[in-house]
Amino acid sequence: MKINKKLLDIFKTTKTTSDEYTYTCSYINDALNETYSTNEVKTNKVWIDGKPIYRKVINLGVLPNSSYIEVNTNLTNVKIVKFDCYAYTSGLGALIKTYQYQNADNNIRTSVYSDKVRITTTGNFSTWEGYAILEYTKTTD
């Protein structure tokens, strides 16, 4: 794994020569830590415009039966740069990644906006639970 030199510069611990530093494993692990939370988390990532990337997991609850639900993200002044949506059912022991999930005549479609996540289903998904992982920048940064 290639480690970003700028990121490591934050965690220098001991200078051994004019050009060499040593790093403890705990500092490197902390720097690379990927935290998933229903609270906003500032990641160690930076978007192409130089702004820091934040992450928030949205619990979508139980998915609808041949209809749609909208779940508020409680986010304002953000630009979504990445999202993943997942659905889980204990009956099948399955976790699926869903943007446009299709299974025979049933499907799940996901739309993500800065202020809400919309899940649309055709078919009965009422035994499924969903989560959306949003990564975004803030227009105020």
Residue, then its C-alpha position, 0 to 999 in steps of 0.5 A: m500500500k502506498i502511503n501519502k507522504k504529506l499524510l505521514d508528515i503529520f505523524k513524524t515521531t523521530k528524526t533519524t537523519s536529515d531526510e529520514y523519520t520513523y513512524t509508529c504503527s499506531y500513528i499510521n493506523d490512526a491516519l488511515n482509519e476509516t470511520y463509519s458513523t451516523n454522525e458526520v466524520k471528517t475523513n483523511k481524504v481530499w476532493i479534487d478541488g482541495k476541500p476535505i471530504y466528510r462521511k455520514v452513514i444514513n440509516l434508511g430503516v425498513l425498505p418499502n413494499s412497492s413504493y418509495i421512502e425518503v429519508n432526511t440526511n440533515l445535511t446542508n451546504v454540501k456537495i455529494v462526491k460519492f455514495d453507496c447504498y446497501a440493503y440487508t435481509s436476514g431471511l437470505g443472509a444477504l447484503i447487496k449494494t444497491y443503486q439499481y438492484q434487480n432480481a427477477d421482477n423486483n428491484i430497488r432504485t436509489s437516488v441521493y440528494s444533499d438533503k435526502v435519500r430516496i429508495t424506490t422499490t417494485g416488489n416487497f422489500s419490507t423484510w429488508e433494511g437499508y443504509a446509505i454512506l454519503e461522502y461530501t464536501k462542504t460549500t462553507d469550507 
